[in-house]
Amino acid sequence: MGEYSLINRRNFLKSAVIGSGGLLFLSSLPEKLLANTEKTTQITILHTNDVHSHIDPFPKNDPKYPNMGGAARRASLIEKIRSQEKNVLLLDAGDIFQGTPYFNKYGGELDFKLMSLMQYDVATIGNHDFDNGIEGLKNMLPHAHFPFVNCNYDFSQTILYNYILKYKLFEFEGLKIGVFGVGVELEGLVSKNLYGETKYIDPVLTVQQTATHLKKEEHCDLIICLSHLGYSYNENKISDIILAKNTKYIDAIIGGHTHTFLEKPTEIKNIEQKMTIINQVGWAGIFLGRIDFYLTNKKSDKYYRSSIA
């Protein structure tokens, strides 16, 4: 992964500017920022999705991912970036459980303990995180020293009531960041006996309500959605693409579920014709995603740069 800062900014790619008040892709820092006429704060978002209990790297003879991934490598990358940048958030978009014998033996305890050691800030829930039932998920939560967020699962009639937040707020240098989560429909995907009385609510409706609350009531300067809906589908099924087009106030959707690898974020114009970016970095912890946001003190424009490692 490359290192980015306000001093070393010469390797940025071609820009695509969509206008004042929106999100702008950085090619180079604008002259007003280079001249230090506006204070600029960098927020670094690191993210994973669909790690599926891949604690070890893939074997060296794997035909697709030789020696790639693994918790130790990821921890080392995260530690290095945190030593270089001041304002870092580490996020996960769900499906932490299921995929290797580590889950079969430890039921997610090892996954949560390792994520806690890496100091994840917040995660959302994927469908496979119900694979040991709602009781199995709840029993593992004490090992997760970070919150889970979801706005479209109603847990009020389950043992997870009051254990899952709708959103989480962070503050860096006077800037407020809101992170919330949204999940895929469980019926037909997960056995009813596993998710119990969890009720699925329309994602577009609940996401817009949550994003509006974060923008208007919490006065967030940056709003991030952790989504386990999936990037896109051939049929007209709710996805990150459809969600972005039909909502507003969301700056970035960090996705999961479809194991989609994006070399760079997809830029979507929302219902106000402002940009929402969507990113997803495959599966199994093979890659660590990174998005650097640059916000000015006037808060009229936001800039971003992305990379993977």
N, C-alpha and C positions, 0 to 999 in steps of 0.2 A: 504493500500500500504506500502511496506517496504521502508526504507530509505537506500540509497546506497551512499557511499563516498569512497575516496581513503584510509581512515583509517579503516572503518568497511566493510570488503570485504570477510568475511568468509562463507557467505551463497550462494555463486554463484554455479550454476549448472554445469553439465558436459560440457566440451568445445568441439567445432567442428572447428578445425583450417583448413583453406583452403590455406594458404601460404602467403608469403610476398607480401605486397602491397594490399591485399584484406581485407575483413571484417572478424573479428574473434569473435566468441561467447565466452563470458567470463565465466570461471569456477572460476578462481582466477587470480589476477593480475600477469602478468609475473614477473619473478625475477628482470629483469632490471628496472621495474617500482617500485617494492617494494624497491629496493635499491636506488631509486631516481637518477639513472644514466641518465634518460631522463625525461624532464618536460612533465607532462601529463595534458591535459585539458579535463574536463568533460563538455559535452553539453547534457542537459536534454530536450528531446522532449516530450511534453504532447499533447495528441490528442483526438479528438472526431470525430464522423461522424453520419450522419442521425439522428440528434437530433429531427427533425420533431416537433419543437415548444412544446416540453415537458418541460414546465416551472416547473410544480409541480412534486413531486415524485409520483410513482404509489401508489394507495390506499393500505392500510394494508391488505385488503381482496383480492388483486389481486392474481390469482392462480399461476402466474409465477414469478412476480417481486414485491412482497409485500414490500412497503416502499422504494423501490430502485429508484435511479436516483434523478432528481430535480436539478434546477439551484443553489439553496442555498448550497446543499451538494457539488456540483462540485466546486463552488466558494471557499468554505472552504478548500477543498483538494488542490486546486491550490495555495491558499494563503499560506498554510502550506509548500508546496514544495518550493515555491519561497523564503520562509524564511530560508530554509535549503541549497538551491543550488544557485550558482552564475549565471550560464548561462542557462537560461530557455527560450524555445520557446513554445508557445501555438498555436496549429494548428487545423483547421477543414476541413474535406474532403467533405463537401457539403450536400445538403438537410437539410438546416436549417429550411426552411419553411414547412408548411402543416402538419396537424396531430392532432391538438387540437383546441378548440374554441378560444384559444388565437390568433391563426393565422387568423381565420375567422373575429375576431373583430379588430385586430390591424395591420394585413397585413404584419407582420414581424418587425414592429417597436420595439416591446417589446423584441423580440429575439436579434436584433442587439444592442439595448441599454444594455441588460444584458451581451452580449458577450464583449461589449466595457468596461463595468465595470470590467469584469474578465480580461481585457487587452489581448484579443486574438491578436496574432501577424499577422496572415494571414489566409485566408480561400480560398477554391475553390468553384465553382458553381455546384450544383446538378440540376437534371432535375426538381425537385419540386420547386426549387427557381425561376422558371418561371411561377408558378401557378397563379400569378396575372398579368401575362404578362410581357413583357420586360419593360413596363412603370412602372408597380408596383415594380419591382426590383430596377429600377433606382431611384424611389421616396424614397425608403427605405435607399439607400446608405449613405445619410448624417448622419444617425443614427449609422453607422458602422465606428468606429474610428480605423479601420484596413483595409488593402487592400485585394482585391480579385485577384487571379491569375488564368489564364488559357492560354494555348498555342495553343489549337486546335479548338477554336471557333473564327471565323472571324467576329468581330463586326463592321467592317468598314462601313457597310451600315445601321447601327442601331444607336439609341440614346445612346447606351452604349459605343460607340467608344471613346477611351481614358479614359474610366472609369475603365477598367479591365487591370491589368498588366499581362505580360507574366511570370514574375518571380519577386522575391523580395530577396534582399541580406541582410545578417546580419553579424556582426563581433563580435567575443568574443575572447579576449586575443590573438589577432593577427591571429585568425583562421577565415576563410570566409565560411559562410554557404549560399547556394543557395536553395531557395524553389520555386517550380513552380507547376502549376496545369494542369490537363487534364480532359476532360469531355466526358460523354457518348453521343452516337448519339441521337439527339433529334427527328428526323423524325420517326414517328410511335410510339413514346413514349410520346411526348408532342404535343398538337395541334399547327398547323402552325401559327395560329393567335396569339399565346402566345409568341413564340420565334421570329416571324417576319422574317427578312432577315439575321438572324444569320446563318453563314455557318459552317458546320462541316468539319474538315480536318482530314485526316488519322492520328490517334494517334501515331503509331509507328514512322512515318516520323517526325512529329512535336516534339515529345518527344525527339527523338535522336538529332535533330537539337538544341533543347533548352539545353539538357544535355551537348552536346559538347561545346556549347557557354559558359555555366557556368564553365566547366572544363578548356577549352583551352583559352578562352578570359577573363573570370572573375577570373580565377585561384581559384575556390572554393575548399576547403578542404573537404567539406561534402555537398552532393547534395541530396535533398529530393523532391520527387514527391507526390503532393496531388492528388489522383486519384478518380474520380467518375465513373470509368468504370465498377466496379464490380470485385469481387475476382476471380471467375471462373464460367464457364458454361459447360453444357454437350455438346452443339454444339461448333463448332470451331469459336466462337465469341470472339472479342478482350476483354481481361480481364487483370487484374493485373498480373496473372501468365504468360500469353502470352507476355505481355509488358516487363516484367522482362527478359524473355528468349531471346528477340529479340533486346535488347538495351544494352548500356554500360554506365558507369560513374555514374549510379544512386546507391546511397548507400541504400536508403530506399524508399519504396512506402507505403504511408499512405492511405488506401483505404476506399471506401464507396460504396453505392448503393445497394449491395446485403445483407446488414444487417448481415454480417458474423461475428461471434464472434470467435476470435482466442485466445486461452490461451497463446500462444507464437507465435512470428513471424514465417512465412514460409520462409525458405532459398532457394533461387533459384540461379543457376549459370547462369550468363548472357552470351552474345556472346563471351566474352573474358575468360569465365570460372572463373570469379570472382563473389563474392557473392553479391546479392541484397536481402534485406529482405523486406517482405510484412507483414503489420499488419492492422488489422481492429477490432473494438471493439463493434460489434453489432449495436445497434440503441437506440434512445430515451434518450441518455445521461445516460444510466444505468451504464456504466463504463467509466472511464477515463483511456486512454492508456498512458503508459510511456515507453520510450526507452532512456537509458543513453548511450551516445557514449563517448568513451575515445580515444583521439587522442594524439599521442606523438609529440614532437617538430620536430622529424626527418620525421614525416608524412609517414613513410614507412608502418606502420600497423595501423588499426583502430580496436577498440574493442567495443562490445556493450553488454548491459544487458537490459532485458525488464521485465515489470510487469504491473498489472492492479489494479484499485481500484474502 
